[in-house]
Amino acid sequence: MCVARGAHPACLRRSPHERQSLTSFTELGLAEPIVRALTEEQHITPTPIQAQAIPQVLAGRDLIGIAQTGTGKTAAFALPILDHMVRHPRQLQPKSVRVLVLSPTRELSGQIVENFEKFGRHTRLSVTLAIGGVPMGRQIR
C-alpha cells in the first residue's frame, strides 16, 4: 500500500494488487509530457520491472531492482525521476543540479543519458553527461 508521505496520486488510488496489474504507462499516472514521449517511442506497456518499480518510486520508497539486461531497468528509475521534476518544478540558478545519477561505466552512463533525453524531450529539463578522464570544461555546457 502506498502510505509514504507525499505519495504520488496514481499510487494512492490503487491497491497493491491493482498496482501489479497495470497495463499501460498512462495507468501509472506519469505526467503528460512523459507519456507523450513514451508513446512516440512506441512504449505503451511497461515491462514487469517497470510496472513493479515505478509505483514504488513514485510513492517515495527506496528500491533495488534486479532484472536481465534489456528489461527496462533504466526507464524504471528514470521515468519517476522525470515525473517528479515535472510535477515539482523549482526555480534554480542556471546550470544547477537537481538529480545526479551515478553509473559504473561510460557506456551505461551514455545509455542513461539517452533515456533521460528521450523520455524528457517534451519537458524543459536538460541532461548532461560527466565522465572521468575528459576535461570538465568540454563536458559542462
The first five atom37 places (N, CA, C, CB, O) and aatype in JSON, in Angstrom:
{
  "aatype": [12, 4, 19, 0, 1, 7, 0, 8, 14, 0, 4, 10, 1, 1, 15, 14, 8, 6, 1, 5, 15, 10, 16, 15, 13, 16, 6, 10, 7, 10, 0, 6, 14, 9, 19, 1, 0, 10, 16, 6, 6, 5, 8, 9, 16, 14, 16, 14, 9, 5, 0, 5, 0, 9, 14, 5, 19, 10, 0, 7, 1, 3, 10, 9, 7, 9, 0, 5, 16, 7, 16, 7, 11, 16, 0, 0, 13, 0, 10, 14, 9, 10, 3, 8, 12, 19, 1, 8, 14, 1, 5, 10, 5, 14, 11, 15, 19, 1, 19, 10, 19, 10, 15, 14, 16, 1, 6, 10, 15, 7, 5, 9, 19, 6, 2, 13, 6, 11, 13, 7, 1, 8, 16, 1, 10, 15, 19, 16, 10, 0, 9, 7, 7, 19, 14, 12, 7, 1, 5, 9, 1],
  "atom_mask": [
    [1, 1, 1, 1, 1],
    [1, 1, 1, 1, 1],
    [1, 1, 1, 1, 1],
    [1, 1, 1, 1, 1],
    [1, 1, 1, 1, 1],
    [1, 1, 1, 0, 1],
    [1, 1, 1, 1, 1],
    [1, 1, 1, 1, 1],
    [1, 1, 1, 1, 1],
    [1, 1, 1, 1, 1],
    [1, 1, 1, 1, 1],
    [1, 1, 1, 1, 1],
    [1, 1, 1, 1, 1],
    [1, 1, 1, 1, 1],
    [1, 1, 1, 1, 1],
    [1, 1, 1, 1, 1],
    [1, 1, 1, 1, 1],
    [1, 1, 1, 1, 1],
    [1, 1, 1, 1, 1],
    [1, 1, 1, 1, 1],
    [1, 1, 1, 1, 1],
    [1, 1, 1, 1, 1],
    [1, 1, 1, 1, 1],
    [1, 1, 1, 1, 1],
    [1, 1, 1, 1, 1],
    [1, 1, 1, 1, 1],
    [1, 1, 1, 1, 1],
    [1, 1, 1, 1, 1],
    [1, 1, 1, 0, 1],
    [1, 1, 1, 1, 1],
    [1, 1, 1, 1, 1],
    [1, 1, 1, 1, 1],
    [1, 1, 1, 1, 1],
    [1, 1, 1, 1, 1],
    [1, 1, 1, 1, 1],
    [1, 1, 1, 1, 1],
    [1, 1, 1, 1, 1],
    [1, 1, 1, 1, 1],
    [1, 1, 1, 1, 1],
    [1, 1, 1, 1, 1],
    [1, 1, 1, 1, 1],
    [1, 1, 1, 1, 1],
    [1, 1, 1, 1, 1],
    [1, 1, 1, 1, 1],
    [1, 1, 1, 1, 1],
    [1, 1, 1, 1, 1],
    [1, 1, 1, 1, 1],
    [1, 1, 1, 1, 1],
    [1, 1, 1, 1, 1],
    [1, 1, 1, 1, 1],
    [1, 1, 1, 1, 1],
    [1, 1, 1, 1, 1],
    [1, 1, 1, 1, 1],
    [1, 1, 1, 1, 1],
    [1, 1, 1, 1, 1],
    [1, 1, 1, 1, 1],
    [1, 1, 1, 1, 1],
    [1, 1, 1, 1, 1],
    [1, 1, 1, 1, 1],
    [1, 1, 1, 0, 1],
    [1, 1, 1, 1, 1],
    [1, 1, 1, 1, 1],
    [1, 1, 1, 1, 1],
    [1, 1, 1, 1, 1],
    [1, 1, 1, 0, 1],
    [1, 1, 1, 1, 1],
    [1, 1, 1, 1, 1],
    [1, 1, 1, 1, 1],
    [1, 1, 1, 1, 1],
    [1, 1, 1, 0, 1],
    [1, 1, 1, 1, 1],
    [1, 1, 1, 0, 1],
    [1, 1, 1, 1, 1],
    [1, 1, 1, 1, 1],
    [1, 1, 1, 1, 1],
    [1, 1, 1, 1, 1],
    [1, 1, 1, 1, 1],
    [1, 1, 1, 1, 1],
    [1, 1, 1, 1, 1],
    [1, 1, 1, 1, 1],
    [1, 1, 1, 1, 1],
    [1, 1, 1, 1, 1],
    [1, 1, 1, 1, 1],
    [1, 1, 1, 1, 1],
    [1, 1, 1, 1, 1],
    [1, 1, 1, 1, 1],
    [1, 1, 1, 1, 1],
    [1, 1, 1, 1, 1],
    [1, 1, 1, 1, 1],
    [1, 1, 1, 1, 1],
    [1, 1, 1, 1, 1],
    [1, 1, 1, 1, 1],
    [1, 1, 1, 1, 1],
    [1, 1, 1, 1, 1],
    [1, 1, 1, 1, 1],
    [1, 1, 1, 1, 1],
    [1, 1, 1, 1, 1],
    [1, 1, 1, 1, 1],
    [1, 1, 1, 1, 1],
    [1, 1, 1, 1, 1],
    [1, 1, 1, 1, 1],
    [1, 1, 1, 1, 1],
    [1, 1, 1, 1, 1],
    [1, 1, 1, 1, 1],
    [1, 1, 1, 1, 1],
    [1, 1, 1, 1, 1],
    [1, 1, 1, 1, 1],
    [1, 1, 1, 1, 1],
    [1, 1, 1, 1, 1],
    [1, 1, 1, 0, 1],
    [1, 1, 1, 1, 1],
    [1, 1, 1, 1, 1],
    [1, 1, 1, 1, 1],
    [1, 1, 1, 1, 1],
    [1, 1, 1, 1, 1],
    [1, 1, 1, 1, 1],
    [1, 1, 1, 1, 1],
    [1, 1, 1, 1, 1],
    [1, 1, 1, 1, 1],
    [1, 1, 1, 0, 1],
    [1, 1, 1, 1, 1],
    [1, 1, 1, 1, 1],
    [1, 1, 1, 1, 1],
    [1, 1, 1, 1, 1],
    [1, 1, 1, 1, 1],
    [1, 1, 1, 1, 1],
    [1, 1, 1, 1, 1],
    [1, 1, 1, 1, 1],
    [1, 1, 1, 1, 1],
    [1, 1, 1, 1, 1],
    [1, 1, 1, 1, 1],
    [1, 1, 1, 0, 1],
    [1, 1, 1, 0, 1],
    [1, 1, 1, 1, 1],
    [1, 1, 1, 1, 1],
    [1, 1, 1, 1, 1],
    [1, 1, 1, 0, 1],
    [1, 1, 1, 1, 1],
    [1, 1, 1, 1, 1],
    [1, 1, 1, 1, 1],
    [1, 1, 1, 1, 1]
  ],
  "atom_positions": [
    [[0.84, -1.18, 0.0], [0.0, 0.0, 0.0], [0.88, 1.24, 0.0], [-0.95, 0.0, 1.21], [1.91, 1.27, 0.67]],
    [[0.48, 2.26, -0.74], [1.26, 3.49, -0.84], [0.91, 4.41, 0.32], [1.0, 4.21, -2.2], [-0.07, 5.15, 0.27]],
    [[1.71, 4.35, 1.35], [1.43, 5.17, 2.53], [2.5, 6.22, 2.76], [1.3, 4.3, 3.75], [2.43, 6.97, 3.73]],
    [[3.47, 6.29, 1.88], [4.56, 7.25, 2.06], [4.0, 8.67, 2.02], [5.63, 7.07, 0.97], [3.11, 8.99, 1.24]],
    [[4.55, 9.51, 2.88], [4.14, 10.91, 2.9], [4.4, 11.5, 1.53], [4.89, 11.71, 4.02], [5.49, 11.32, 0.97]],
    [[3.43, 12.21, 0.98], [3.58, 12.8, -0.33], [3.51, 11.79, -1.46], [0.0, 0.0, 0.0], [4.05, 12.03, -2.54]],
    [[2.85, 10.66, -1.22], [2.77, 9.62, -2.24], [2.13, 10.17, -3.51], [1.98, 8.4, -1.73], [1.27, 11.05, -3.45]],
    [[2.55, 9.65, -4.63], [2.05, 10.06, -5.94], [0.56, 9.75, -6.03], [2.83, 9.35, -7.07], [0.13, 8.7, -5.56]],
    [[-0.25, 10.65, -6.63], [-1.7, 10.44, -6.7], [-2.1, 9.12, -7.35], [-2.33, 11.55, -7.46], [-3.04, 8.47, -6.89]],
    [[-1.4, 8.7, -8.4], [-1.76, 7.44, -9.06], [-1.56, 6.26, -8.13], [-0.93, 7.24, -10.33], [-2.29, 5.28, -8.2]],
    [[-0.58, 6.35, -7.27], [-0.3, 5.28, -6.32], [-1.37, 5.23, -5.24], [1.09, 5.47, -5.69], [-1.78, 4.15, -4.82]],
    [[-1.81, 6.38, -4.8], [-2.8, 6.43, -3.73], [-4.14, 5.85, -4.15], [-2.99, 7.85, -3.26], [-4.9, 5.36, -3.31]],
    [[-4.44, 5.89, -5.44], [-5.74, 5.41, -5.92], [-5.78, 3.91, -6.14], [-6.09, 6.11, -7.2], [-6.85, 3.39, -6.48]],
    [[-4.7, 3.2, -5.96], [-4.66, 1.78, -6.31], [-4.27, 0.89, -5.13], [-3.69, 1.56, -7.45], [-3.47, 1.28, -4.27]],
    [[-4.85, -0.3, -5.11], [-4.46, -1.3, -4.12], [-3.17, -1.96, -4.59], [-5.59, -2.36, -3.91], [-2.8, -1.8, -5.76]],
    [[-2.47, -2.69, -3.71], [-1.25, -3.39, -4.15], [-1.5, -4.31, -5.34], [-0.67, -4.2, -2.99], [-0.67, -4.38, -6.24]],
    [[-2.63, -5.02, -5.35], [-2.93, -5.92, -6.46], [-3.11, -5.13, -7.76], [-4.2, -6.74, -6.17], [-2.61, -5.55, -8.81]],
    [[-3.81, -4.01, -7.69], [-4.02, -3.19, -8.89], [-2.71, -2.65, -9.43], [-4.97, -2.04, -8.59], [-2.52, -2.59, -10.64]],
    [[-1.79, -2.26, -8.54], [-0.51, -1.73, -8.98], [0.3, -2.78, -9.73], [0.29, -1.19, -7.8], [1.07, -2.44, -10.63]],
    [[0.15, -4.05, -9.38], [0.9, -5.11, -10.04], [0.32, -5.46, -11.41], [0.94, -6.35, -9.17], [1.01, -6.07, -12.22]],
    [[-0.93, -5.08, -11.67], [-1.56, -5.46, -12.93], [-1.74, -4.28, -13.89], [-2.91, -6.1, -12.66], [-2.61, -4.33, -14.76]],
    [[-0.93, -3.24, -13.74], [-1.02, -2.1, -14.65], [-0.64, -2.54, -16.06], [-0.12, -0.95, -14.17], [0.29, -3.32, -16.25]],
    [[-1.37, -2.02, -17.04], [-1.12, -2.45, -18.4], [-0.63, -1.35, -19.32], [-2.36, -3.04, -18.96], [-0.3, -1.63, -20.48]],
    [[-0.56, -0.1, -18.88], [-0.06, 0.97, -19.74], [0.64, 2.03, -18.89], [-1.21, 1.6, -20.56], [0.42, 2.14, -17.69]],
    [[1.5, 2.81, -19.56], [2.19, 3.89, -18.85], [1.2, 4.96, -18.41], [3.27, 4.5, -19.74], [1.41, 5.62, -17.4]],
    [[0.12, 5.13, -19.16], [-0.91, 6.1, -18.77], [-1.5, 5.73, -17.42], [-2.02, 6.18, -19.85], [-1.74, 6.6, -16.59]],
    [[-1.74, 4.44, -17.2], [-2.3, 3.98, -15.93], [-1.36, 4.22, -14.75], [-2.64, 2.52, -16.01], [-1.8, 4.28, -13.6]],
    [[-0.06, 4.34, -15.03], [0.9, 4.6, -13.95], [0.76, 6.03, -13.43], [2.32, 4.36, -14.44], [1.28, 6.35, -12.36]],
    [[0.07, 6.88, -14.17], [-0.15, 8.25, -13.72], [1.02, 9.18, -13.98], [0.0, 0.0, 0.0], [1.14, 10.21, -13.32]],
    [[1.89, 8.84, -14.93], [3.03, 9.71, -15.24], [2.54, 10.99, -15.91], [4.03, 8.97, -16.16], [1.49, 11.01, -16.54]],
    [[3.31, 12.05, -15.76], [2.97, 13.35, -16.33], [2.81, 13.24, -17.85], [4.05, 14.4, -15.98], [3.48, 12.44, -18.51]],
    [[1.92, 14.06, -18.39], [1.58, 14.01, -19.81], [2.77, 14.12, -20.75], [0.6, 15.1, -20.13], [2.85, 13.36, -21.72]],
    [[3.73, 15.05, -20.51], [4.86, 15.13, -21.45], [5.68, 13.84, -21.51], [5.76, 16.28, -21.06], [6.26, 13.51, -22.55]],
    [[5.74, 13.12, -20.42], [6.49, 11.87, -20.37], [5.73, 10.77, -21.11], [6.76, 11.44, -18.9], [6.33, 10.02, -21.88]],
    [[4.43, 10.69, -20.88], [3.6, 9.7, -21.59], [3.64, 9.97, -23.09], [2.13, 9.73, -21.06], [3.68, 9.03, -23.88]],
    [[3.62, 11.24, -23.48], [3.69, 11.58, -24.91], [5.0, 11.07, -25.53], [3.57, 13.12, -25.11], [5.0, 10.49, -26.61]],
    [[6.12, 11.3, -24.83], [7.41, 10.81, -25.34], [7.43, 9.29, -25.41], [8.56, 11.32, -24.44], [7.95, 8.72, -26.37]],
    [[6.88, 8.63, -24.4], [6.82, 7.16, -24.42], [6.0, 6.67, -25.6], [6.22, 6.63, -23.11], [6.39, 5.71, -26.28]],
    [[4.87, 7.32, -25.85], [4.0, 6.94, -26.97], [4.72, 7.12, -28.3], [2.7, 7.76, -26.95], [4.63, 6.27, -29.18]],
    [[5.44, 8.24, -28.44], [6.19, 8.48, -29.67], [7.26, 7.41, -29.9], [6.84, 9.86, -29.62], [7.58, 7.07, -31.04]],
    [[7.8, 6.89, -28.82], [8.81, 5.83, -28.91], [8.17, 4.45, -29.0], [9.75, 5.89, -27.71], [8.86, 3.43, -29.01]],
    [[6.83, 4.42, -29.06], [6.04, 3.2, -29.13], [6.21, 2.32, -27.9], [6.41, 2.42, -30.36], [6.14, 1.09, -27.98]],
    [[6.43, 2.96, -26.76], [6.46, 2.26, -25.47], [5.09, 2.48, -24.83], [7.65, 2.78, -24.53], [4.85, 3.53, -24.24]],
    [[4.21, 1.53, -24.95], [2.85, 1.66, -24.46], [2.66, 0.87, -23.17], [1.84, 1.2, -25.51], [1.99, 1.33, -22.25]],
    [[3.24, -0.31, -23.11], [3.06, -1.21, -21.98], [4.35, -1.31, -21.18], [2.6, -2.6, -22.45], [5.4, -1.63, -21.75]],
    [[4.29, -1.06, -19.88], [5.51, -1.2, -19.07], [5.95, -2.66, -18.98], [5.28, -0.64, -17.66], [5.13, -3.58, -18.99]],
    [[7.26, -2.86, -18.89], [7.79, -4.19, -18.66], [7.49, -4.57, -17.21], [9.34, -4.26, -18.97], [7.13, -3.7, -16.41]],
    [[7.64, -5.83, -16.84], [7.37, -6.21, -15.45], [8.17, -5.4, -14.42], [7.67, -7.68, -15.26], [7.61, -4.99, -13.4]],
    [[9.46, -5.16, -14.67], [10.25, -4.39, -13.7], [9.72, -2.96, -13.61], [11.75, -4.38, -14.1], [9.7, -2.38, -12.52]],
    [[9.28, -2.39, -14.72], [8.74, -1.03, -14.71], [7.4, -0.98, -13.99], [8.6, -0.51, -16.14], [7.16, -0.08, -13.19]],
    [[6.52, -1.93, -14.28], [5.2, -1.95, -13.64], [5.31, -2.12, -12.13], [4.35, -3.08, -14.23], [4.48, -1.6, -11.39]],
    [[6.33, -2.84, -11.68], [6.51, -3.04, -10.24], [7.27, -1.9, -9.59], [7.23, -4.35, -9.99], [6.97, -1.52, -8.46]],
    [[8.26, -1.35, -10.28], [9.14, -0.35, -9.67], [8.58, 1.06, -9.7], [10.47, -0.37, -10.35], [8.68, 1.78, -8.71]],
    [[7.99, 1.46, -10.81], [7.57, 2.86, -10.96], [6.61, 3.29, -9.86], [6.92, 3.07, -12.31], [6.83, 4.36, -9.27]],
    [[5.56, 2.54, -9.54], [4.68, 2.98, -8.44], [5.41, 3.11, -7.1], [3.52, 2.02, -8.29], [5.1, 4.0, -6.31]],
    [[6.37, 2.24, -6.85], [7.13, 2.31, -5.6], [7.97, 3.59, -5.54], [8.03, 1.08, -5.44], [8.0, 4.27, -4.51]],
    [[8.65, 3.9, -6.64], [9.48, 5.11, -6.67], [8.6, 6.35, -6.6], [10.35, 5.14, -7.95], [8.93, 7.3, -5.9]],
    [[7.47, 6.34, -7.31], [6.55, 7.48, -7.25], [6.02, 7.7, -5.84], [5.38, 7.26, -8.21], [5.7, 8.83, -5.46]],
    [[5.93, 6.62, -5.06], [5.46, 6.72, -3.68], [6.56, 7.17, -2.72], [4.9, 5.38, -3.23], [6.31, 7.33, -1.53]],
    [[7.77, 7.36, -3.25], [8.86, 7.84, -2.41], [9.63, 6.74, -1.7], [0.0, 0.0, 0.0], [10.4, 7.02, -0.78]],
    [[9.44, 5.51, -2.12], [10.14, 4.4, -1.47], [11.49, 4.16, -2.12], [9.29, 3.13, -1.54], [11.68, 4.4, -3.31]],
    [[12.44, 3.67, -1.32], [13.72, 3.22, -1.85], [13.48, 1.89, -2.56], [14.79, 3.07, -0.7], [12.54, 1.16, -2.24]],
    [[14.34, 1.59, -3.52], [14.1, 0.41, -4.33], [15.41, -0.16, -4.84], [13.17, 0.74, -5.5], [16.31, 0.59, -5.22]],
    [[15.51, -1.46, -4.84], [16.58, -2.16, -5.54], [15.88, -3.04, -6.56], [17.51, -3.01, -4.55], [15.06, -3.88, -6.2]],
    [[16.21, -2.85, -7.83], [15.59, -3.63, -8.9], [16.61, -4.51, -9.57], [0.0, 0.0, 0.0], [17.67, -4.04, -9.98]],
    [[16.31, -5.78, -9.67], [17.21, -6.73, -10.32], [16.44, -7.4, -11.46], [17.75, -7.8, -9.29], [15.39, -8.01, -11.25]],
    [[16.99, -7.26, -12.66], [16.36, -7.87, -13.83], [17.41, -8.04, -14.92], [15.15, -7.01, -14.34], [18.48, -7.43, -14.86]],
    [[17.1, -8.85, -15.9], [18.02, -9.12, -17.0], [18.28, -7.86, -17.82], [17.45, -10.22, -17.9], [17.5, -6.9, -17.77]],
    [[19.38, -7.85, -18.56], [19.69, -6.78, -19.49], [18.57, -6.65, -20.52], [21.06, -7.02, -20.19], [18.07, -7.65, -21.03]],
    [[18.19, -5.41, -20.82], [17.18, -5.17, -21.84], [15.75, -5.22, -21.35], [0.0, 0.0, 0.0], [14.82, -5.22, -22.16]],
    [[15.54, -5.26, -20.03], [14.18, -5.35, -19.49], [13.59, -4.0, -19.11], [14.17, -6.25, -18.29], [12.44, -3.93, -18.67]],
    [[14.36, -2.92, -19.28], [13.82, -1.59, -19.0], [14.11, -1.06, -17.61], [0.0, 0.0, 0.0], [13.35, -0.24, -17.09]],
    [[15.2, -1.5, -17.01], [15.53, -1.02, -15.66], [15.8, 0.48, -15.64], [16.75, -1.77, -15.12], [15.41, 1.17, -14.7]],
    [[16.47, 0.99, -16.68], [16.77, 2.43, -16.71], [15.49, 3.24, -16.69], [17.62, 2.78, -17.94], [15.37, 4.19, -15.92]],
    [[14.53, 2.89, -17.53], [13.26, 3.61, -17.53], [12.52, 3.44, -16.21], [12.37, 3.11, -18.69], [11.78, 4.33, -15.8]],
    [[12.73, 2.32, -15.54], [12.05, 2.08, -14.26], [12.44, 3.12, -13.21], [12.38, 0.69, -13.74], [11.64, 3.42, -12.32]],
    [[13.66, 3.67, -13.29], [14.01, 4.74, -12.35], [13.99, 6.11, -13.01], [15.39, 4.48, -11.75], [13.74, 7.11, -12.34]],
    [[14.25, 6.19, -14.32], [14.28, 7.49, -15.0], [12.9, 8.12, -15.1], [14.88, 7.34, -16.39], [12.75, 9.32, -14.89]],
    [[11.89, 7.33, -15.42], [10.55, 7.88, -15.59], [10.0, 8.52, -14.31], [9.6, 6.8, -16.05], [9.47, 9.63, -14.38]],
    [[10.11, 7.87, -13.14], [9.63, 8.54, -11.94], [10.45, 9.77, -11.56], [9.62, 7.56, -10.78], [9.92, 10.73, -11.0]],
    [[11.75, 9.76, -11.86], [12.57, 10.94, -11.59], [12.08, 12.1, -12.46], [14.09, 10.65, -11.86], [11.88, 13.21, -11.96]],
    [[11.9, 11.85, -13.76], [11.4, 12.89, -14.65], [10.02, 13.37, -14.22], [11.34, 12.37, -16.1], [9.75, 14.57, -14.22]],
    [[9.15, 12.43, -13.84], [7.81, 12.79, -13.38], [7.88, 13.73, -12.19], [7.01, 11.52, -13.02], [7.18, 14.74, -12.15]],
    [[8.72, 13.41, -11.23], [8.84, 14.25, -10.04], [9.34, 15.65, -10.4], [9.8, 13.6, -9.02], [8.83, 16.65, -9.88]],
    [[10.3, 15.73, -11.29], [10.85, 17.04, -11.66], [9.84, 17.87, -12.44], [12.12, 16.87, -12.48], [9.8, 19.09, -12.3]],
    [[9.01, 17.22, -13.26], [7.96, 17.94, -14.0], [6.88, 18.43, -13.04], [7.35, 17.04, -15.09], [6.42, 19.57, -13.15]],
    [[6.48, 17.59, -12.11], [5.39, 17.96, -11.19], [5.83, 18.91, -10.08], [4.82, 16.72, -10.56], [4.99, 19.6, -9.49]],
    [[7.12, 18.96, -9.8], [7.64, 19.81, -8.73], [8.76, 20.69, -9.26], [8.14, 18.96, -7.54], [9.92, 20.55, -8.86]],
    [[8.42, 21.61, -10.17], [9.47, 22.47, -10.73], [10.01, 23.4, -9.65], [8.93, 23.29, -11.92], [9.3, 23.8, -8.73]],
    [[11.26, 23.74, -9.8], [11.9, 24.66, -8.84], [12.62, 25.74, -9.61], [12.89, 23.9, -7.9], [13.14, 25.51, -10.7]],
    [[12.64, 26.92, -9.03], [13.43, 28.0, -9.61], [14.87, 27.76, -9.19], [12.92, 29.41, -9.14], [15.19, 27.78, -8.01]],
    [[15.73, 27.53, -10.16], [17.13, 27.24, -9.88], [18.02, 28.24, -10.59], [17.49, 25.81, -10.3], [17.62, 28.87, -11.57]],
    [[19.19, 28.37, -10.08], [20.19, 29.17, -10.77], [20.57, 28.43, -12.05], [21.45, 29.42, -9.86], [20.47, 27.21, -12.12]],
    [[21.02, 29.17, -13.08], [21.45, 28.49, -14.3], [22.5, 27.42, -13.99], [22.02, 29.51, -15.31], [23.39, 27.62, -13.16]],
    [[22.38, 26.31, -14.66], [23.29, 25.16, -14.53], [23.27, 24.52, -13.15], [24.7, 25.6, -14.84], [24.25, 23.89, -12.74]],
    [[22.16, 24.66, -12.43], [22.02, 23.99, -11.14], [21.71, 22.51, -11.36], [20.89, 24.66, -10.29], [21.17, 22.12, -12.39]],
    [[22.06, 21.7, -10.39], [21.82, 20.25, -10.47], [20.63, 19.9, -9.59], [23.08, 19.45, -10.05], [20.57, 20.3, -8.43]],
    [[19.67, 19.15, -10.15], [18.55, 18.64, -9.36], [18.66, 17.15, -9.11], [17.23, 18.94, -10.05], [18.18, 16.65, -8.1]],
    [[19.3, 16.44, -10.01], [19.43, 14.99, -9.9], [20.83, 14.6, -10.36], [18.34, 14.25, -10.76], [21.36, 15.15, -11.33]],
    [[21.41, 13.66, -9.65], [22.7, 13.11, -10.04], [22.56, 11.59, -10.09], [23.84, 13.54, -9.05], [22.21, 10.96, -9.09]],
    [[22.83, 11.01, -11.24], [22.77, 9.57, -11.42], [24.2, 9.08, -11.63], [21.84, 9.16, -12.62], [24.88, 9.55, -12.54]],
    [[24.65, 8.16, -10.81], [25.99, 7.59, -10.94], [25.88, 6.2, -11.56], [26.7, 7.51, -9.57], [24.96, 5.44, -11.25]],
    [[26.82, 5.88, -12.45], [26.83, 4.54, -13.03], [28.27, 4.06, -13.15], [26.13, 4.52, -14.42], [29.2, 4.87, -13.15]],
    [[28.47, 2.75, -13.25], [29.83, 2.2, -13.2], [30.64, 2.32, -14.48], [29.75, 0.79, -12.82], [31.87, 2.2, -14.43]],
    [[30.01, 2.54, -15.63], [30.77, 2.57, -16.88], [30.33, 3.74, -17.76], [30.6, 1.25, -17.64], [29.22, 4.25, -17.63]],
    [[31.22, 4.14, -18.67], [30.88, 5.2, -19.63], [29.73, 4.77, -20.53], [32.11, 5.56, -20.49], [28.83, 5.55, -20.81]],
    [[29.78, 3.52, -20.97], [28.73, 3.02, -21.86], [27.36, 3.1, -21.19], [29.04, 1.58, -22.28], [26.41, 3.6, -21.79]],
    [[27.26, 2.62, -19.98], [25.99, 2.68, -19.26], [25.58, 4.13, -19.01], [26.08, 1.91, -17.94], [24.4, 4.47, -19.12]],
    [[26.53, 4.97, -18.65], [26.23, 6.39, -18.44], [25.63, 7.01, -19.69], [27.5, 7.16, -18.02], [24.66, 7.76, -19.62]],
    [[26.21, 6.69, -20.85], [25.68, 7.2, -22.11], [24.27, 6.72, -22.38], [0.0, 0.0, 0.0], [23.43, 7.48, -22.85]],
    [[24.0, 5.46, -22.07], [22.66, 4.91, -22.27], [21.65, 5.58, -21.34], [22.66, 3.39, -22.03], [20.52, 5.85, -21.74]],
    [[22.06, 5.84, -20.11], [21.17, 6.5, -19.15], [20.83, 7.91, -19.64], [21.82, 6.56, -17.74], [19.67, 8.32, -19.6]],
    [[21.84, 8.65, -20.09], [21.61, 10.0, -20.62], [20.65, 9.94, -21.8], [22.95, 10.66, -21.04], [19.72, 10.75, -21.88]],
    [[20.86, 9.0, -22.71], [19.96, 8.87, -23.87], [18.52, 8.64, -23.43], [20.42, 7.71, -24.77], [17.6, 9.2, -24.01]],
    [[18.32, 7.81, -22.4], [16.97, 7.56, -21.9], [16.35, 8.81, -21.3], [17.0, 6.44, -20.86], [15.2, 9.13, -21.58]],
    [[17.11, 9.52, -20.48], [16.58, 10.75, -19.89], [16.23, 11.77, -20.97], [17.6, 11.35, -18.9], [15.19, 12.43, -20.89]],
    [[17.07, 11.9, -21.98], [16.79, 12.84, -23.07], [15.56, 12.41, -23.86], [18.01, 12.96, -24.01], [14.71, 13.24, -24.19]],
    [[15.47, 11.14, -24.17], [14.36, 10.61, -24.97], [13.03, 10.78, -24.24], [14.6, 9.13, -25.3], [12.06, 11.28, -24.82]],
    [[12.98, 10.37, -22.98], [11.71, 10.41, -22.24], [11.39, 11.8, -21.7], [11.75, 9.42, -21.1], [10.23, 12.08, -21.38]],
    [[12.38, 12.65, -21.6], [12.16, 14.01, -21.11], [12.12, 15.06, -22.19], [0.0, 0.0, 0.0], [12.17, 16.26, -21.9]],
    [[12.04, 14.63, -23.46], [12.14, 15.58, -24.57], [11.04, 16.64, -24.6], [12.13, 14.83, -25.87], [11.26, 17.71, -25.17]],
    [[9.88, 16.37, -24.03], [8.79, 17.35, -24.03], [8.74, 18.15, -22.73], [7.46, 16.65, -24.26], [7.74, 18.82, -22.44]],
    [[9.79, 18.09, -21.97], [9.89, 18.88, -20.74], [10.93, 19.97, -20.98], [10.28, 17.97, -19.51], [11.58, 20.01, -22.03]],
    [[11.09, 20.83, -20.02], [12.11, 21.88, -20.12], [13.37, 21.48, -19.35], [11.57, 23.22, -19.59], [14.15, 22.34, -18.95]],
    [[13.55, 20.2, -19.14], [14.69, 19.7, -18.38], [15.87, 19.45, -19.31], [14.32, 18.41, -17.63], [15.7, 19.14, -20.49]],
    [[17.07, 19.59, -18.77], [18.27, 19.3, -19.56], [19.08, 18.23, -18.86], [19.11, 20.59, -19.77], [18.99, 18.04, -17.64]],
    [[19.89, 17.53, -19.64], [20.69, 16.42, -19.15], [22.13, 16.64, -19.6], [20.14, 15.05, -19.66], [22.38, 17.06, -20.73]],
    [[23.07, 16.36, -18.73], [24.48, 16.46, -19.06], [25.2, 15.2, -18.61], [25.12, 17.72, -18.4], [24.92, 14.66, -17.54]],
    [[26.1, 14.73, -19.44], [26.92, 13.57, -19.11], [28.29, 14.06, -18.66], [27.05, 12.6, -20.33], [28.96, 14.8, -19.38]],
    [[28.7, 13.66, -17.48], [30.04, 13.99, -16.97], [30.75, 12.67, -16.68], [29.96, 14.9, -15.68], [30.27, 11.85, -15.89]],
    [[31.91, 12.48, -17.32], [32.64, 11.23, -17.15], [34.1, 11.51, -16.82], [32.54, 10.36, -18.41], [34.64, 12.56, -17.18]],
    [[34.72, 10.58, -16.14], [36.12, 10.73, -15.77], [37.04, 10.61, -16.97], [0.0, 0.0, 0.0], [36.71, 9.95, -17.95]],
    [[38.19, 11.26, -16.88], [39.19, 11.17, -17.93], [39.0, 12.14, -19.07], [0.0, 0.0, 0.0], [39.78, 12.14, -20.02]],
    [[37.99, 12.99, -18.99], [37.72, 14.0, -20.01], [37.7, 15.35, -19.31], [36.36, 13.73, -20.77], [37.09, 15.48, -18.25]],
    [[38.37, 16.37, -19.87], [38.37, 17.68, -19.22], [36.95, 18.19, -18.94], [39.12, 18.69, -20.08], [36.09, 18.13, -19.81]],
    [[36.73, 18.7, -17.73], [35.4, 19.16, -17.32], [34.86, 20.27, -18.21], [35.45, 19.64, -15.88], [33.66, 20.33, -18.48]],
    [[35.75, 21.16, -18.67], [35.3, 22.28, -19.49], [34.53, 21.85, -20.73], [0.0, 0.0, 0.0], [33.58, 22.53, -21.13]],
    [[34.91, 20.73, -21.33], [34.2, 20.24, -22.51], [32.89, 19.55, -22.16], [35.09, 19.27, -23.27], [32.03, 19.39, -23.03]],
    [[32.72, 19.16, -20.91], [31.52, 18.42, -20.52], [30.41, 19.33, -19.99], [31.86, 17.39, -19.49], [29.23, 19.0, -20.12]],
    [[30.78, 20.44, -19.39], [29.79, 21.33, -18.78], [29.42, 22.38, -19.8], [30.33, 21.98, -17.47], [30.28, 23.1, -20.32]],
    [[28.13, 22.47, -20.08], [27.65, 23.44, -21.07], [27.03, 24.62, -20.37], [26.63, 22.81, -22.03], [26.56, 25.55, -21.03]]
  ]
}
